[in-house]
Amino acid sequence: MGLPLAAGHVLVRLGDGPPEAAHTVLDALETVFPNHTGRGRTQVGNVWEDPPAMTSEGTRVVAGPRPAGAPPRAAPAGVHLFSQAFDARSGRDRATPAQAITLAGRIDADLLGGHEDVERVLTVLTALCGSVEQEREAQGPHLAVRLRLGAPG
């Protein structure tokens, strides 16, 4: 899982939820972690592959075997995928209760980066809007965590 991220940075990918919820989460993270990249729509299809599958905007590859010559399976219509990298070392270790946010709906999130940095962003996200961890994969110095945000923490 080679990541083109600077030291201390965590890639936050949001999808499978209302775009308004994604923007609310990214706005809140920007207040906690002031050093960050601009927002974008992710073009990485599957973060769990090594190397990640590259797809066109708005399309996500689902891992798993598929017949030879078959095209990648796309995400359901209407799924918006947003991404932004945050310097986890530039902010606070936790969000204050005053920074808690209410989401327009539940949304999936993938966090990718160094172990300590991902844990720092995970702690902040849980305080901001609640989260339920769905999957965790560590490979060497990198950690990938998949969450459902807007759920009770």
C-alpha positions in Angstrom: 0.0 0.0 0.0 2.3 2.7 -1.2 0.9 6.2 -0.5 2.1 9.4 -2.2 1.6 11.4 1.0 4.0 13.6 2.9 5.0 12.6 6.4 2.2 13.3 8.9 -0.5 13.6 6.3 -3.7 11.5 6.2 -5.9 11.1 3.2 -9.6 11.3 4.0 -11.9 9.9 1.4 -15.7 10.3 1.7 -18.4 8.6 -0.3 -21.7 6.7 -0.2 -23.6 9.5 1.5 -25.0 12.9 0.8 -22.5 15.4 -0.7 -23.6 17.9 1.9 -22.4 15.5 4.7 -19.0 15.2 2.9 -18.5 19.0 2.8 -19.6 19.3 6.4 -17.0 16.7 7.5 -14.2 18.3 5.4 -15.1 21.8 6.7 -14.9 20.6 10.3 -11.6 18.8 9.7 -10.1 22.0 8.2 -10.8 23.9 11.4 -9.0 21.2 13.5 -6.1 20.6 11.1 -5.2 23.9 9.5 -2.7 22.5 7.1 -4.4 20.6 4.3 -4.6 20.1 0.5 -7.4 21.4 -1.7 -10.5 19.2 -2.1 -11.0 16.9 -5.0 -12.9 14.0 -6.3 -10.9 10.9 -5.8 -9.8 8.9 -8.8 -8.4 6.0 -6.8 -10.8 3.1 -7.4 -9.9 0.7 -4.6 -7.6 1.7 -1.7 -7.3 -1.9 -0.6 -5.5 -3.0 -3.8 -1.7 -2.6 -4.2 -1.3 -0.5 -6.3 -4.7 1.2 -6.0 -6.9 0.8 -9.1 -7.2 4.0 -11.1 -10.6 4.8 -12.5 -12.5 7.7 -14.0 -14.1 10.3 -11.8 -17.1 9.0 -9.9 -16.3 5.3 -10.6 -15.1 2.9 -7.9 -13.8 -0.5 -8.5 -15.0 -3.2 -6.2 -12.3 -5.7 -5.2 -12.8 -9.3 -6.1 -12.4 -11.7 -9.0 -14.2 -10.8 -12.3 -14.2 -12.7 -15.6 -11.4 -11.9 -18.0 -12.4 -8.9 -20.2 -15.2 -7.8 -18.0 -15.2 -4.1 -17.2 -14.8 -2.9 -13.6 -18.0 -2.7 -11.6 -19.0 0.9 -10.9 -20.4 2.5 -7.7 -24.1 3.0 -7.7 -25.5 6.0 -9.5 -25.5 9.2 -7.4 -22.5 8.2 -5.3 -20.1 11.2 -4.9 -16.5 10.6 -3.8 -14.6 13.4 -2.2 -11.0 13.4 -0.9 -8.7 15.7 1.0 -5.3 15.2 2.7 -4.7 16.7 6.2 -1.5 17.3 8.1 -2.4 15.5 11.3 0.5 17.0 13.1 -0.6 20.6 12.4 -3.7 20.6 14.5 -5.1 19.6 17.9 -5.3 16.0 19.1 -9.1 16.2 19.7 -12.1 18.3 18.8 -13.9 20.4 21.4 -17.6 19.7 22.1 -18.3 23.1 20.5 -16.9 21.8 17.2 -19.3 18.8 17.0 -21.3 18.7 13.8 -24.6 17.2 12.6 -24.5 15.5 9.3 -27.2 15.5 6.6 -26.9 11.7 6.6 -24.5 8.9 7.3 -21.4 8.7 5.1 -18.5 6.3 4.5 -15.0 7.4 5.1 -11.5 5.9 4.4 -8.5 7.2 6.3 -5.1 6.4 4.9 -1.7 7.3 6.3 0.8 6.5 9.1 -0.5 4.7 12.1 -0.3 7.5 14.7 -1.5 10.1 12.2 -4.6 8.0 11.2 -5.4 7.4 14.9 -5.2 11.2 15.5 -7.7 11.9 12.7 -9.9 9.0 13.8 -10.1 10.4 17.3 -11.1 13.8 16.0 -13.7 12.4 13.6 -15.3 10.4 16.3 -15.6 13.5 18.5 -16.9 15.6 15.7 -19.7 13.4 14.4 -19.5 9.9 15.8 -18.1 6.9 13.9 -18.3 3.2 13.7 -15.2 1.4 12.5 -15.9 -1.2 9.7 -12.4 -2.3 8.7 -8.8 -1.8 9.5 -5.7 -2.9 7.6 -2.1 -2.3 8.6 0.7 -2.8 6.1 4.1 -1.8 7.4 4.2 1.9 8.4 0.7 2.6 6.8 -2.8 2.1 8.2 -6.1 2.1 6.3 -9.3 2.5 8.3 -12.8 2.3 6.9 -15.6 4.1 8.9 -19.2 5.0 8.9 -19.6 8.6 10.0 -22.7 10.1 11.6 -23.2 7.0 13.7 -23.1 7.0 17.5 -19.5 6.8 18.7 
